[in-house]
Amino acid sequence: MGKFNPKIDFSGLTAQFVGLRGRHPGLWPALPKTALLGGLVAAVLGVAYLSYWRGQLEELDTQVRHEAQLKQEFTFKMKQAVNLEVLRQQKEQVLQYVSQLEKQLPSKAEMDALLSDINQAGVGRGLQFELFRPGQVVVKDYYAELPIAIKLSGNYHDFGSFTSDLANLPRIVTLNNVQITIPDRRADTSGPGPLTMEAIAKTFRYLDPEEIAEQRRQAAAAKNANNAKKGAAK
């Protein structure tokens, strides 16, 4: 038996496309009708995609990403809800701690009393103040810092007791740039003889509401000025 070898008659296929001009498409052969119908369907699908489906697909993609984001937010909030009571307890503890710290900062009206306490801490230890000069107040974002230049004379152990008394004050006081010198060229700094101690004592106070408002006003003015400079540079 011989092998079946199908052959496609291309001449017959191409012949169906001959002489179509001027003829109604309904009278065309099957192959041209099919090709025309396929072209029309492709054109309609292309127009539909460009005019409608593309926007819908892009919107669908955006909503899918938004859904994923909402799921993450939901999971995070669920974890917060489960630990809500613990978080509330932690918040209360932080507020209590902040309140304790604020109580260690005197108000503007209480600064004179604090300066008197520092002076009394030195006098109570038998130290002689040669200098006690409050400096310029330095205003920070949430508090004000007052440096005080001090110079005392006394013995070594009384200096130690004085610094301990400052640490035990109900208000925050720090000693900075401490220098102990030996008058009359004494060689022993631990003995009972007189010594001189110079330091910068710093104390802090919280800002009054008026000062906080002024700080915010200055910050806003500086921000506006900076934005104006950037705008002018452009």
TORPADREN-859244 format. One record per residue: x, y, z of N, C-alpha, C in turn. Coordinates in nm, 3 decimals, decimal comma. Layout:
N
     n.u     n.v     n.w    ca.u    ca.v    ca.w     c.u     c.v     c.w
       X       Y       Z       X       Y       Z       X       Y       Z
...
// end
This chain:
234
     n.u     n.v     n.w    ca.u    ca.v    ca.w     c.u     c.v     c.w
   0,084  -0,120   0,000   0,000   0,000   0,000   0,087   0,125   0,000
   0,047   0,218  -0,075   0,122   0,342  -0,081   0,087   0,435   0,036
   0,178   0,522   0,074   0,156   0,616   0,183   0,065   0,730   0,136
  -0,024   0,773   0,235  -0,116   0,883   0,203  -0,039   1,015   0,219
  -0,036   1,092   0,117   0,039   1,216   0,118  -0,056   1,331   0,082
  -0,124   1,389   0,187  -0,220   1,495   0,158  -0,149   1,618   0,103
  -0,211   1,680   0,009  -0,156   1,800  -0,050  -0,259   1,912  -0,041
  -0,211   2,029  -0,006  -0,299   2,145   0,005  -0,293   2,220  -0,128
  -0,409   2,245  -0,180  -0,417   2,315  -0,308  -0,417   2,466  -0,281
  -0,296   2,525  -0,271  -0,285   2,668  -0,245  -0,341   2,751  -0,359
  -0,332   2,695  -0,478  -0,384   2,771  -0,592  -0,534   2,788  -0,581
  -0,599   2,683  -0,525  -0,743   2,693  -0,508  -0,781   2,790  -0,399
  -0,697   2,797  -0,293  -0,724   2,889  -0,182  -0,707   3,033  -0,227
  -0,599   3,058  -0,297  -0,575   3,196  -0,342  -0,676   3,238  -0,447
  -0,729   3,139  -0,518  -0,826   3,173  -0,621  -0,954   3,230  -0,561
  -0,982   3,193  -0,431  -1,103   3,244  -0,366  -1,095   3,395  -0,339
  -0,973   3,450  -0,337  -0,956   3,593  -0,310  -0,950   3,676  -0,438
  -0,964   3,611  -0,551  -0,957   3,681  -0,680  -1,097   3,729  -0,718
  -1,103   3,850  -0,763  -1,229   3,904  -0,813  -1,329   3,941  -0,706
  -1,282   3,974  -0,586  -1,375   4,010  -0,479  -1,419   4,155  -0,486
  -1,340   4,240  -0,551  -1,372   4,382  -0,556  -1,503   4,402  -0,632
  -1,589   4,478  -0,569  -1,718   4,509  -0,632  -1,825   4,408  -0,599
  -1,790   4,298  -0,540  -1,889   4,197  -0,503  -1,932   4,216  -0,359
  -2,058   4,186  -0,332  -2,109   4,197  -0,195  -2,043   4,090  -0,109
  -1,999   4,124   0,012  -1,931   4,025   0,098  -2,014   3,899   0,120
  -2,147   3,913   0,111  -2,229   3,793   0,130  -2,213   3,693   0,017
  -2,159   3,740  -0,095  -2,139   3,652  -0,209  -1,996   3,601  -0,218
  -1,910   3,641  -0,121  -1,771   3,593  -0,124  -1,764   3,446  -0,091
  -1,657   3,382  -0,135  -1,635   3,242  -0,095  -1,612   3,231   0,057
  -1,610   3,108   0,106  -1,603   3,084   0,251  -1,476   3,140   0,314
  -1,363   3,120   0,249  -1,236   3,162   0,310  -1,227   3,314   0,324
  -1,258   3,392   0,222  -1,256   3,537   0,240  -1,356   3,585   0,346
  -1,477   3,522   0,348  -1,574   3,559   0,452  -1,515   3,536   0,593
  -1,450   3,420   0,610  -1,392   3,388   0,741  -1,281   3,486   0,778
  -1,197   3,520   0,679  -1,088   3,615   0,705  -1,144   3,752   0,742
  -1,249   3,797   0,668  -1,311   3,926   0,697  -1,372   3,927   0,836
  -1,441   3,817   0,869  -1,503   3,809   1,002  -1,397   3,810   1,112
  -1,289   3,738   1,091  -1,180   3,738   1,190  -1,120   3,875   1,207
  -1,101   3,949   1,094  -1,046   4,083   1,104  -1,138   4,177   1,179
  -1,269   4,165   1,150  -1,366   4,250   1,219  -1,367   4,222   1,369
  -1,364   4,094   1,405  -1,362   4,057   1,548  -1,236   4,111   1,615
  -1,119   4,097   1,549  -0,993   4,147   1,605  -0,997   4,299   1,623
  -1,057   4,369   1,523  -1,065   4,514   1,532  -1,157   4,557   1,647
  -1,271   4,487   1,659  -1,363   4,521   1,768  -1,299   4,496   1,903
  -1,229   4,382   1,916  -1,162   4,351   2,042  -1,053   4,454   2,074
  -0,978   4,498   1,971  -0,873   4,597   1,993  -0,930   4,730   2,040
  -1,037   4,773   1,972  -1,100   4,900   2,011  -1,157   4,890   2,152
  -1,221   4,776   2,181  -1,279   4,758   2,314  -1,171   4,759   2,422
  -1,056   4,696   2,393  -0,948   4,694   2,493  -0,893   4,834   2,516
  -0,868   4,907   2,407  -0,809   5,041   2,423  -0,905   5,140   2,488
  -1,035   5,127   2,455  -1,130   5,226   2,504  -1,192   5,190   2,639
  -1,193   5,062   2,677  -1,266   5,024   2,799  -1,191   4,922   2,884
  -1,153   4,811   2,825  -1,097   4,702   2,906  -0,964   4,737   2,970
  -0,879   4,815   2,901  -0,749   4,848   2,958  -0,766   4,926   3,089
  -0,858   5,024   3,089  -0,883   5,098   3,212  -0,938   5,010   3,322
  -1,027   4,917   3,282  -1,083   4,826   3,381  -0,977   4,733   3,439
  -0,886   4,686   3,354  -0,780   4,598   3,403  -0,683   4,673   3,495
  -0,651   4,798   3,459  -0,565   4,878   3,545  -0,633   4,904   3,680
  -0,763   4,935   3,677  -0,837   4,955   3,802  -0,841   4,827   3,885
  -0,857   4,714   3,819  -0,856   4,587   3,890  -0,721   4,562   3,957
  -0,613   4,592   3,885  -0,479   4,574   3,942  -0,460   4,667   4,064
  -0,509   4,791   4,053  -0,498   4,885   4,165  -0,577   4,834   4,286
  -0,697   4,783   4,261  -0,779   4,734   4,371  -0,719   4,609   4,435
  -0,652   4,527   4,355  -0,586   4,408   4,411  -0,474   4,449   4,506
  -0,394   4,548   4,464  -0,287   4,597   4,552  -0,346   4,661   4,678
  -0,456   4,736   4,660  -0,520   4,799   4,776  -0,575   4,694   4,872
  -0,626   4,587   4,817  -0,676   4,478   4,902  -0,564   4,416   4,984
  -0,449   4,396   4,920  -0,334   4,340   4,993  -0,291   4,433   5,106
  -0,291   4,565   5,078  -0,256   4,662   5,181  -0,355   4,660   5,297
  -0,484   4,652   5,264  -0,587   4,647   5,368  -0,574   4,521   5,453
  -0,536   4,412   5,390  -0,516   4,287   5,466  -0,401   4,303   5,565
  -0,292   4,368   5,521  -0,180   4,391   5,612  -0,222   4,481   5,728
  -0,296   4,589   5,697  -0,342   4,678   5,803  -0,436   4,605   5,899
  -0,521   4,521   5,845  -0,614   4,446   5,929  -0,538   4,352   6,022
  -0,436   4,284   5,968  -0,357   4,193   6,052  -0,286   4,270   6,162
  -0,229   4,387   6,127  -0,159   4,468   6,228  -0,256   4,515   6,336
  -0,375   4,562   6,296  -0,472   4,611   6,394  -0,529   4,498   6,478
  -0,540   4,381   6,420  -0,585   4,265   6,497  -0,486   4,232   6,607
  -0,355   4,239   6,574  -0,253   4,215   6,676  -0,261   4,320   6,785
  -0,286   4,446   6,744  -0,300   4,552   6,844  -0,422   4,529   6,932
  -0,530   4,485   6,869  -0,652   4,463   6,946  -0,634   4,350   7,047
  -0,562   4,246   7,006  -0,538   4,133   7,098  -0,456   4,180   7,217
  -0,357   4,270   7,190  -0,268   4,318   7,297  -0,311   4,454   7,351
  -0,438   4,492   7,329  -0,483   4,625   7,367  -0,466   4,651   7,516
  -0,504   4,556   7,599  -0,496   4,578   7,743  -0,351   4,594   7,788
  -0,263   4,513   7,730  -0,121   4,524   7,764  -0,067   4,659   7,721
  -0,106   4,704   7,600  -0,059   4,834   7,551  -0,111   4,948   7,638
  -0,233   4,936   7,686  -0,287   5,038   7,775  -0,208   5,045   7,905
  -0,174   4,928   7,959  -0,095   4,926   8,082   0,043   4,987   8,059
   0,105   4,956   7,944   0,235   5,014   7,913   0,225   5,165   7,897
   0,118   5,212   7,832   0,099   5,356   7,816   0,085   5,424   7,951
   0,009   5,362   8,041  -0,009   5,419   8,174   0,124   5,426   8,249
   0,205   5,321   8,235   0,336   5,321   8,301   0,426   5,431   8,245
   0,424   5,448   8,112   0,506   5,554   8,050   0,461   5,692   8,097
   0,328   5,712   8,105   0,276   5,841   8,149   0,317   5,870   8,294
   0,315   5,766   8,377   0,357   5,785   8,516   0,505   5,819   8,523
   0,585   5,752   8,439   0,729   5,779   8,439   0,757   5,922   8,392
   0,686   5,964   8,286   0,704   6,100   8,235   0,661   6,201   8,341
   0,553   6,170   8,412   0,507   6,261   8,518   0,612   6,274   8,628
   0,676   6,162   8,663   0,781   6,167   8,765   0,899   6,251   8,718
   0,935   6,237   8,591   1,045   6,318   8,538   1,009   6,466   8,536
   0,885   6,496   8,500   0,844   6,637   8,496   0,847   6,700   8,635
   0,818   6,619   8,737   0,820   6,672   8,873   0,963   6,708   8,916
   1,063   6,648   8,849   1,201   6,681   8,880   1,247   6,810   8,813
   1,164   6,862   8,723   1,198   6,987   8,657   1,116   7,099   8,721
   1,181   7,198   8,776   1,105   7,307   8,837   1,043   7,397   8,732
   0,944   7,471   8,774   0,886   7,572   8,686   0,971   7,698   8,694
   0,935   7,795   8,612   1,010   7,920   8,611   1,003   7,990   8,746
   0,886   7,979   8,813   0,869   8,045   8,942   0,945   7,976   9,054
   0,982   7,847   9,033   1,050   7,771   9,138   1,202   7,776   9,127
   1,255   7,843   9,026   1,399   7,843   9,004   1,474   7,911   9,118
   1,419   8,019   9,172   1,488   8,088   9,282   1,506   7,997   9,402
   1,402   7,917   9,430   1,412   7,824   9,544   1,518   7,718   9,518
   1,528   7,673   9,392   1,628   7,572   9,360   1,769   7,629   9,373
   1,790   7,751   9,328   1,921   7,814   9,342   1,959   7,827   9,490
   1,859   7,857   9,572   1,885   7,864   9,715   1,923   7,728   9,771
   1,860   7,622   9,720   1,894   7,486   9,766   2,037   7,449   9,729
   2,080   7,487   9,611   2,218   7,458   9,570   2,316   7,533   9,661
   2,287   7,656   9,687   2,374   7,735   9,774   2,377   7,675   9,915
   2,261   7,634   9,964   2,254   7,578  10,099   2,327   7,444  10,107
   2,328   7,367   9,995   2,400   7,240   9,996   2,548   7,261  10,018
   2,604   7,369   9,961   2,745   7,398   9,983   2,773   7,453  10,122
   2,690   7,547  10,166   2,709   7,606  10,300   2,692   7,501  10,407
   2,596   7,409  10,387   2,573   7,306  10,486   2,690   7,212  10,504
   2,777   7,205  10,406   2,897   7,120  10,416   3,019   7,201  10,457
   3,000   7,323  10,496   3,111   7,405  10,541   3,197   7,460  10,429
   3,146   7,462  10,309   3,222   7,515  10,196   3,198   7,664  10,183
   3,297   7,733  10,133   3,289   7,878  10,115   3,271   7,909   9,966
   3,160   7,975   9,932   3,135   8,014   9,794   3,215   8,139   9,760
   3,304   8,126   9,664   3,375   8,242   9,612   3,308   8,296   9,487
   3,227   8,211   9,422   3,156   8,254   9,301   3,028   8,173   9,289
   2,920   8,241   9,263   2,791   8,176   9,237   2,718   8,265   9,138
   2,736   8,238   9,005   2,688   8,328   8,902   2,601   8,253   8,801
   2,469   8,267   8,810   2,381   8,207   8,709   2,408   8,269   8,572
   2,410   8,186   8,469   2,436   8,234   8,334   2,308   8,258   8,256
   2,323   8,264   8,126   2,210   8,289   8,036   2,129   8,161   8,018
   1,998   8,173   8,028   1,910   8,057   8,009   1,915   8,013   7,864
   1,932   7,883   7,843   1,933   7,825   7,708   1,802   7,750   7,689
   1,719   7,797   7,598   1,587   7,737   7,576   1,598   7,629   7,469
   1,558   7,509   7,505   1,554   7,396   7,412   1,411   7,378   7,363
   1,387   7,263   7,296   1,255   7,238   7,240   1,148   7,224   7,349
   1,179   7,151   7,456   1,079   7,122   7,557   1,122   7,164   7,698
   1,239   7,217   7,713   1,286   7,256   7,845   1,386   7,370   7,831
   1,420   7,428   7,946   1,519   7,536   7,950   1,633   7,494   8,041
   1,753   7,531   8,003   1,874   7,493   8,076   1,939   7,619   8,135
   1,970   7,612   8,265   2,033   7,726   8,332   2,171   7,685   8,383
   2,278   7,735   8,323   2,413   7,707   8,374   2,449   7,804   8,487
   2,518   7,752   8,587   2,559   7,835   8,701   2,709   7,812   8,724
   2,786   7,916   8,711   2,929   7,908   8,738   2,950   7,918   8,890
   3,018   7,816   8,946   3,042   7,816   9,091   3,191   7,795   9,118
   3,233   7,850   9,228   3,370   7,832   9,276   3,363   7,825   9,428
   3,413   7,714   9,484   3,406   7,692   9,627   3,544   7,659   9,681
   3,563   7,685   9,806   3,686   7,645   9,874   3,649   7,559   9,993
   3,729   7,458  10,018   3,704   7,365  10,128   3,793   7,245  10,113
   3,764   7,139  10,187   3,848   7,019  10,175   3,786   6,918  10,081
   3,863   6,820  10,047   3,828   6,723   9,943   3,701   6,646   9,978
   3,690   6,599  10,100   3,576   6,517  10,139   3,447   6,599  10,143
   3,457   6,726  10,178   3,338   6,810  10,176   3,289   6,834  10,033
   3,383   6,841   9,938   3,343   6,851   9,798   3,262   6,727   9,758
   3,311   6,610   9,800   3,239   6,487   9,768   3,100   6,486   9,829
   3,088   6,530   9,954   2,957   6,535  10,019   2,865   6,635   9,951
   2,922   6,747   9,905   2,843   6,849   9,835   2,785   6,794   9,705
   2,867   6,725   9,628   2,816   6,668   9,502   2,711   6,562   9,528
   2,727   6,486   9,637   2,626   6,386   9,672   2,494   6,453   9,710
   2,504   6,565   9,784   2,383   6,638   9,822   2,311   6,693   9,699
   2,387   6,738   9,601   2,324   6,788   9,478   2,249   6,675   9,405
   2,311   6,556   9,405   2,248   6,442   9,339   2,118   6,401   9,408
   2,108   6,427   9,539   1,991   6,387   9,614   1,883   6,495   9,619
   1,906   6,608   9,556   1,803   6,711   9,551   1,681   6,660   9,473
   1,561   6,705   9,508   1,442   6,660   9,434   1,440   6,709   9,290
   1,519   6,810   9,259   1,529   6,860   9,123   1,660   6,814   9,060
   1,663   6,815   8,928   1,782   6,768   8,855   1,888   6,877   8,853
   2,006   6,844   8,904   2,122   6,934   8,899   2,243   6,851   8,861
   2,318   6,897   8,762   2,439   6,826   8,720   2,559   6,917   8,736
   2,676   6,854   8,758   2,802   6,929   8,766   2,885   6,898   8,642
   2,935   7,001   8,578   3,011   6,985   8,454   3,142   7,064   8,464
   3,242   7,016   8,390   3,372   7,085   8,383   3,431   7,109   8,522
   3,428   7,006   8,603   3,477   7,018   8,741   3,630   7,024   8,741
   3,684   7,121   8,811   3,829   7,135   8,826   3,861   7,163   8,974
   3,950   7,083   9,029   3,993   7,103   9,168   4,139   7,146   9,165
   4,165   7,259   9,222   4,301   7,312   9,224   4,353   7,315   9,368
   4,485   7,323   9,379   4,551   7,317   9,509   4,617   7,452   9,537
   4,560   7,530   9,624   4,626   7,656   9,659   4,758   7,632   9,732
   4,846   7,727   9,721   4,976   7,722   9,792   5,059   7,601   9,754
   5,031   7,545   9,636   5,112   7,435   9,583   5,114   7,313   9,675
   4,999   7,284   9,738   4,992   7,163   9,819   4,996   7,042   9,727
   5,060   6,937   9,770   5,079   6,818   9,687   4,974   6,712   9,714
   4,906   6,717   9,827   4,812   6,612   9,865   4,670   6,665   9,849
   4,594   6,611   9,752   4,457   6,657   9,729   4,356   6,586   9,818
   4,397   6,482   9,889   4,303   6,407   9,972   4,310   6,447  10,118
   4,397   6,537  10,155   4,412   6,576  10,294   4,308   6,677  10,336
   4,309   6,717  10,462   4,206   6,808  10,514   4,228   6,953  10,478
   4,337   6,988  10,412   4,366   7,128  10,383   4,270   7,187  10,283
   4,271   7,319  10,268   4,178   7,386  10,176   4,212   7,359  10,030
   4,107   7,338   9,952   4,118   7,321   9,807   4,017   7,414   9,742
   4,029   7,430   9,612   3,934   7,513   9,536   3,872   7,428   9,426
   3,741   7,432   9,417   3,670   7,358   9,312   3,591   7,456   9,226
   3,614   7,448   9,098   3,538   7,528   9,001   3,458   7,432   8,914
   3,335   7,469   8,884   3,248   7,382   8,803   3,135   7,466   8,745
   3,066   7,403   8,651   2,944   7,460   8,595   2,829   7,369   8,639
   2,748   7,420   8,729   2,629   7,346   8,771   2,516   7,380   8,673
   2,449   7,276   8,625   2,339   7,298   8,532   2,211   7,242   8,592
   2,107   7,323   8,588   1,975   7,277   8,629   1,878   7,303   8,516
   1,766   7,238   8,522   1,673   7,240   8,409   1,532   7,268   8,461
   1,452   7,329   8,378   1,312   7,353   8,411   1,228   7,334   8,285
   1,101   7,300   8,308   1,015   7,286   8,192   0,964   7,423   8,149
   0,925   7,431   8,025   0,882   7,559   7,969   0,738   7,590   8,008
   0,712   7,717   8,034   0,576   7,761   8,058   0,497   7,758   7,926
   0,362   7,752   7,933   0,282   7,750   7,809   0,314   7,865   7,715
   0,342   7,984   7,773   0,375   8,097   7,687   0,506   8,075   7,613
   0,601   8,014   7,682   0,731   7,988   7,618   0,717   7,881   7,510
   0,633   7,780   7,535   0,610   7,676   7,434   0,545   7,738   7,310
   0,447   7,826   7,331   0,382   7,892   7,218   0,482   7,976   7,140
   0,572   8,043   7,210   0,673   8,124   7,143   0,770   8,037   7,064
   0,807   7,921   7,121   0,895   7,829   7,050   0,830   7,781   6,920
   0,702   7,748   6,927   0,633   7,702   6,807   0,622   7,814   6,704
   0,597   7,937   6,753   0,588   8,051   6,660   0,720   8,074   6,588
   0,831   8,066   6,662   0,962   8,085   6,600   0,994   7,973   6,502
   0,955   7,849   6,540   0,981   7,737   6,449   0,902   7,752   6,319
   0,775   7,797   6,331   0,693   7,818   6,211   0,750   7,930   6,125
   0,796   8,037   6,190   0,854   8,149   6,115   0,981   8,106   6,043
   1,064   8,026   6,112   1,187   7,978   6,048   1,156   7,886   5,930
   1,053   7,803   5,944   1,014   7,713   5,835   0,963   7,792   5,716
   0,881   7,893   5,742   0,829   7,976   5,632   0,942   8,051   5,562
   1,038   8,101   5,641   1,150   8,172   5,581   1,233   8,078   5,494
   1,252   7,953   5,541   1,329   7,856   5,464   1,259   7,820   5,335
   1,124   7,803   5,343   1,048   7,773   5,222   1,053   7,888   5,122
   1,053   8,011   5,177   1,060   8,128   5,088   1,195   8,133   5,016
   1,301   8,098   5,088   1,434   8,097   5,025   1,441   7,991   4,915
   1,383   7,874   4,944   1,383   7,768   4,841   1,304   7,810   4,719
   1,189   7,878   4,744   1,109   7,925   4,631   1,181   8,029   4,548
   1,255   8,118   4,617   1,330   8,221   4,545   1,446   8,160   4,467
   1,505   8,054   4,522   1,617   7,989   4,453   1,572   7,923   4,323
   1,447   7,874   4,323   1,396   7,810   4,201   1,369   7,914   4,093
// end
